[in-house]
């Protein structure tokens, strides 16, 4: 019999740890996800249901912490809105103000329960959650009433309209399997039970829901706002904190007095709520100034998106008093996207791929500490192509690049000029754009303009239907923990591939529409496959197509080792999960972090 997750589940022979590993489907590599294979949680033949989050032993192993203090952070630009159904780039707000059914811990492959007391994947398309009783919204939200299953159903049903009408950054790859406009539905048989009737199987459903954008909001707050959204509503949830300052200079979050107890808390959660009293972030646009604030002790956790840390910088920081630098395996991805309607000739796309030197890129941008990137991030070892396989598709041949460019009339099509856009708030993007631009000037003989813009302008240029740019450097960190999203979202039409690169299924350009259909078909085939071996085969086919055709985007090299500088007074920082981003236990989601000093 095939190794099918839900067949095992219905047989009742699957343990909780095996069930979680199955639903994760290699989200953090085989060693982490598939480690637990004993029958220590076997339920004696009943359908496997997750137990309440944690146990006496789990609580006993939590590191004790001190209560109080303020964690101080820094970022480069103010947010563009705070509605969790719309904005996927402000994880601090979504994680602090709102509650979630669970958190996915990538390092262990475990689902850590938050609002939920238990869950059950009844079959391939039916997922149940039972809620803790007594969860209340913050005092100034919906009169502080109790949260019910109807609130979860309402919150999750908002995503399709938010994408259609509000330009949501939280795209369909995350929630398409529960799209109420495509056959899915939510059932609430009682105030503490919600059932998701999925419109299709989705191997990464529980991982996706661990993302902080699966936040539970109060309907009254949405309906009572001036624009029927939460884009300008600071507090509309039941999370551990309330936003008490929201200004162009920064923000501040303080404890929610209504926050609920976590009986039998899972690791990273604390029974009486988080140890830290408040979280505060400053807006500092200049990376040098941000680094100086960290070194002076004014900032506790340094943003590595704002201040890139390579191995040379990391070694220097390690020598500084009061500083600790964590090291981890990269979960990053980085691409340079084509505006699909301008790049329909495959020879032009191939010319761009052949026209810049990836080995030199790694030596220059990452000081030699880099990896080739792929459509599936290399961190997913069970599903991503090997470095040797990626090298077959990622070659440097400037002579062949120029030949293809000339044969396809590249100079005439683009007027001898190419425009590359990148985000000034993420320095590695600008470095990548400038490096590639210089190489393309030499190999293709074109004039390359590199346009490095502020974050808000960058987003506007990304989502505009008519692109001002020809090539666009991008990545997305809203949820790094599932292979369907980490990197792939920037290729797939139902992800950001349909937005940034205009790889749209409904494109008026027949060539673009045909390619978009093929990519989406291959993507959906692997996403809905619950058999691990079969999924690997289908994911290989998708990666092969994307790389062979240089479709949608070109994967750029990524830094091999990532570094996170923190002040050494920050304790219980999630050393095995911070690199996985806001979809996991990356610091802003955990409750057991505390300050000592």
C-alpha angles and dihedrals in degrees: 000000000000119000094254117166098214095043088057091047094053090048087060093225095111122101123220091254092049090048092053092047090051096050091046091057100198095319093153102020130282096278094058101034102040099037100109110069104145124106096242093127098038111148099209099256101318124122108277115258124178113251121230110294107283132338140236089282092048091052092047093055095053112114111247115244142190122251121231141037136094126266109218122209138173135214134175105238139017118264123267095224140326106233106123090210090056111027117059095168101072105069095159093064095041092049097046104039098039138055127222136200091244148337122238114224106206096192092062102023089236132140108226110203120230116161090002124083091192144344136204131198095210094184138335093294106026121081124176131195128191115202132217111254119242100034109150134190117245114282094259093045119086089335089296092287125168118277115241137188088262089067091057092048091048093048095050094044091061096073101084094051092043089056093044100044109016103043092245119202088205098088136200098263087076100047108012090108089064097039107146089201091059103050103286121121142183123230124197108189091172137003093269102041128075124177123197113208099200120213089219139359114275119192093204100044098121092043090051092051090054086070113108091237089071084083125156113236134185113252090214090061093052096044092043096054121099094245098031091247137092095236091114098026111104098193127030104133149070098245128136094266143036124220105243099168126039112167140137089258094054148293140261133205124198133184120292105229090207095057113137129239121253103221109200091007122210119233112292092026124093124210095231097038133268121336094226118083099205146002121213131183131193126207109234114163098187115079092209092054091047091052091048091052090052094049091049091054096250091116124047103193118031119220107235090194087064097035111034112215119205125176094272093051090043092055090050092049092051088064093057120101116254094012130119122188118203120204127208145160111273119257091178131124130191130182142176108222129210122223091240097211091058096045105051093128106086090209091065092051090047090051090056091048093050095041102077134055114241095185090055089045090058092047093047106036099030100030089242095306100111147110134211110261125225141188086269112046113251089238089078094074096177094055110024124089115256121253089253091053093048090051089061088066100033108066134151114228112147094178092055090043091056091046092053092043092054095043090053094046095245095160092053095043094051099029091242091296137098126192120208119190125201139167117261090202091065105051096195088065092058091045090052093047093049094046094049091043092055093048092048091051089058099040100039101026093233131139107246122200115198111204111195109186138176119272098260093048089047092056091047091052091046097054099037108114092224109053122221088196135065098205127024128196111218149159133166128214104181091112122003098167101086127059092221088069109022100092096333093080089069091060105036122088092222088052129046089304087082092051113034100034096028091237091157129170089215095046115146087221106088094208092053093045091051093050091045091053092051093048093047092048092052092045095050091048093061095037093056095043112106097181108091099215093044091049091053090054092049093046089052090054091052094048091046092054094047095048097040092052098035082231124189097333142011114234111235125210116271132211109267098211121037125202133206118195116205134166109259091238088072106096132190091021104169097255095181098044112034092094092060095074132225094323089071140034094298100148102278092067100048124091101195095066110113143172123245110191 
